[in-house]
Amino acid sequence: MGRDHLLIFSGTAHPNLAKNICKYLGIEQGNVYIGRFPDQEVDIKVESDVRGADVFVVQPTCTPVNEHLMELLALIDCLRRASANRITAVIPYYGYARKDRKDAGRVPITAKLVANLLVTAGADRVLTVDLHADQIQGFFDIPLDHLLAGTIFIPYFQELNLPDLVVVSPDVGSIKQARAYAKRLKGDLAVVDKRRESPEKVGSLILIGDVKDKNVILVDDMISTGSSIVEASKFLKENGAKDIYICATHPVLCGQAIEKLKNAPVQRIVVSDSIPIPRKEELPNLEVISLAWYLGEAIRRIHNSDSVSYLFEYT
């Protein structure tokens, strides 16, 4: 087995995504046992020969975050000790990303902590999609490929061919992403500036831009509790918006998110499969666009030392 041998492994976070990536690449998935000791410690054994191989581990750090993160770290350590030539952590959804700076006294920077853990475990490279904050790329002292989900979402909305389009950022943090969508979709740009009362509750909202009698795409990197995106959609309706589409990369959907989205005045909710979606059947207007070919093509290009930036030149 040589450096040209490509292997893909998966933790328990999202085995279907790993399976579809392998299907795109036309390869068999590597075999690994992942279990638990009686006290719930992670137990791992790689059952495929990985000596000298170029290995990719697919594992979004979604709920339960700590379990899936520990699986990823243990699996990387296992592969390193089994003499894999290169190990790339494929993390479609990078958890613990909300704390990317000290925004108050006596708080951690967990995005950096996780980066340190991945490097210490033995990762040589990281492949991820739509980080919560772009600066997290700089937390790594190893190569990081940051894919932009607009590559899969923009063609979807181009096919809808929505007239009188405005792309709206639900907060100031997503303006750059919304601007890129607006540019490619030839629409206008607007921003909902929000004031939070708590992590779960949105206070006052201010609209910067015009949505009256316009079709709207609300663009964000994730839907967590759903409070921000649902309140923003209601606010846009109050300001005269016609049809509203939500577009979010990571469907975290925790807490009462499903119930909130059911009552949101939106036509469709478009997300990726960066993480498995709980209770998907309860949202009939939910559209899931797979990242499998996108991640698979990025893996192929990394393996062959080809350009990855070619995949997201829409910006």
N, C-alpha and C positions, 0 to 999 in steps of 0.2 A: 504493500500500500504506500502511495507516495503523496506528495503535496497536492497533486491534482485530484485527489479523492475528496469528494464533497459529501458531507453527512449532515443531516438535520435531525435534531432531537426536540422533544417537547416536554414541558412540565405538565401539570394537571390543570393549569389555568385556562388554556384554550386549545385543546387537542384538535378540534375541527379545523381551525385556522392553519395549524401546522400540516395537517393532512392535505388541505387544499393547496398549500404552497408546494408540497412535494408532488402533488398531481400536476401542477403547472410546470414544474421542473422535470417531470418524468423520472423521478427517483424514488426509491424506497426510504421510508423513515427509519432512523436508527432506533434500536431497541433499548429501552431503559426501564428498570423497575423503580417505582417510586411508592413507598409505603410509609407507615408510621410505626414506631415502637409503642409499647403499651402506654408510655407517658406522653405520647404524641410528638416526640422528636422525629424529625424527617429522616427517613432511611432510603438511601439511593444506591443502586448498582447499575452501571452501564454494561449492557450485555452485548454490544457490538464492538468490534475491534476498531479503535480510533487512533492507533499509533500513526503519527505523521499526517493525519487527516486535517482538512480544513472544515471545522465544525461550526454549525450555527444552532443556537439554542433559542427556540421560540417560547417566550413566556411573558405575557403582559402582567404587570403587578397590580391586578385588579382584586376585588373582594374575594376571599379574605386576604388583604394586602400582605400582612406579615407572613402568612403561610406561603404564599406564592413567591414572595421575595426570598424567603429562606430556601425554598426549593431551588430557585434559580442560582443562588450563591453556592449551595451544596453541589448542584449539578456541574457548575463551572469548575469548582474545586476538584470534583471527581474526574472530569475530562482532562484537566491539567495534569493530575497525577497519573492518568492513563496515557500520557505522552501525546496528546493531540498537538498538532503543529501550530494551529491558530484557532482561537475560540472567539466567536462573535455572539454577543448577547443581542438577540432580536426582541426588543421590548416595544411592541406597538403602542402600548399605553404605559408611560413612565410615571409610576405612583410617587407619592411624597414630593411632588413638584410644586405644591402651593407655597411651601416655605423655601423660596429661592434667595432670600435676603433677610436681614434683621430689620423688620418693620416696626419693632417694639423692643423694649428692654427685656433681657433674660429669655430669649426665644432661640431655638436651634435653627440651623439652615439644613434641613433634612434632605433637600435636593442634592446638596454637596456631599452629605454623609453617605447617601446611597451610591453616588458616583465613586466615592472612596472604597466602599464595600465591594463594588463590582470589580474594580481594579485589583484590590487585595485578593479577591477570590481567584483571579487569574484570567479575567476577560482581556482580550487583546484589542477588541473593537466593539462598538455598540451601534446598532441600527434601530432607530425609533421613528415615530410619526407624530407630528404636531405637538411638540413640547408645550407645556403650560406657559413657559417663559423662554424666549430664545437664548437668554444668557446662560441657561443651564448647559449649553454646549461647551462653554468655557470652563465648566467644573471638571471636565475630564482631561487627563494627561495622556489619553489614548485616542485614536481616531474615532470620531462619531459622525455617522451619516444621519442627517435629519430630513426625513421625507416630509413632503407637504401634501396633505390629503386633497388639496384642490385639484390634483392630477386626476383623481377619480370622481370628484364631485362636479367640477366645472363642465365636463362633457354631458353629464346627466341633465344639468340645468340648461345647457345649450340646446338639447333636444326638446325641452319643454317650450323653448322659444317664447318666453314670457314678455309681453309688451309692457311699456311704461314701467320699467324695472328699477327698483332702488335696493341696493344691498345695504343692510343695516348692521352695525356693530352694537351688541347689547351693552357694551361698556367700552371705556377708552382703551382697555388692554387688548382688544381684538381689532382695533382700527386697521393695523397693517394687513391682517388677514382679509378683512372685509374689502379693503382697497384693491387688493390683488384680484379678488373675485369680481368686483365692479369693473375693473379694467378689462378683464377677459370677456365678461358678459355684456360689456358695453352699456352698463347701467350707471345710475347716479349713486352717491354715497351719503349715508346719514348715520348718526350716532345717537344712542340713548345713553345719556349720562345719569348714572344712578348714585344714590346715597344710601348706604346700607345702615340698618339699625342693628343687625346681627348677621352672623353667617347664613342664617336661614331666612331672614326677613329683609325685604327691600323697602327702603323709605321713599323719598321723593325721586321723581324721574323728570329729566329735561330732554327734549328732543332737539337735536342739532341737525337741521336739514328738513326736507319736505317729503311727506309720504302720502299726501292727500290724493286719492284716486289713483294710487300707484300699486303695482304688485311688489311684494317685499320678500326678500330672502334674508332671514336673520342668521348670521354666521357666528359661530363660536367654536372653541376647541373642545368643549365638553358640556354635557348636561349632567349635573350632579344631583342636587335636590330638586332642580327644575324651577326654583323660585324666580331667579333672574330672568330666564328666557320666557317663562309664562307671563310674568308681570310685564315684560317688555312687549310681548305680542298683544296683550290686552291694551296697553298704552298706545301702541301703533294703530290698533283698531279705533280707539277713541279719537285719534288724530286723522282719521279718514282713509286709512290704508284699505286696499281691496283684498286680494288673496295674500295670505302670509304663509311662507314656507320656512321651516326651521332646518338649518343645516349645521350639524355638530359632529366632530370627528369621533369623540369618545362617549358612548352611551353608558355612563356610570350608573345613572338612574337609581339612586339610593333614597332611603326614607320614603316620602310620599310622592316621589317624582312621577310615577305612573298615573296616579290619581290626578295630579295637577295637569299633566299633559293631556289627559282625556278631556278636560274641560277647557283647554286652550283653544282660542279662535283661529286655528291654523288648518290649512289644507293638507299639508304633508309634513312629516318629521323625517328628515333624511340623515342617516348616520352611517358610520362604517362598522365593520365587525372587528374593530381593534380589541374588543373584549366581548365575551358572551353576553347576550341581552336577556335578563330575567323577565319572565312574564310577557314576552314579545307579542303573544297572541292577543293580549288585552289592548293593544294599540293598533286598530285596523288601518290607520293612516301612516303607520311606520314603514319606511322604506330603508332596507339595509343594503349597502353597496360594499362588496367584498374588497378587502385589501390584498387578497391572496396573490393575484397576478403581479401587483405592484411590489409587494415585498419579495415575491419570488424573482422578479426581474432584477431588483436591487441586489439580492443575494447572488444571482448569476453574475452580475456585473462586478461585484466585490470579489467573488471567487476568481473571475477571469482578469482582474485588475483593469476593468474598463471604467469609463466615466459613469458615476451615479447621478451627478447633477443634471445630466441629459434628461433624466426622468421628470424633472420639475422646472423646466425652463419657462413655464407659463408666467412666472413672476417677472 
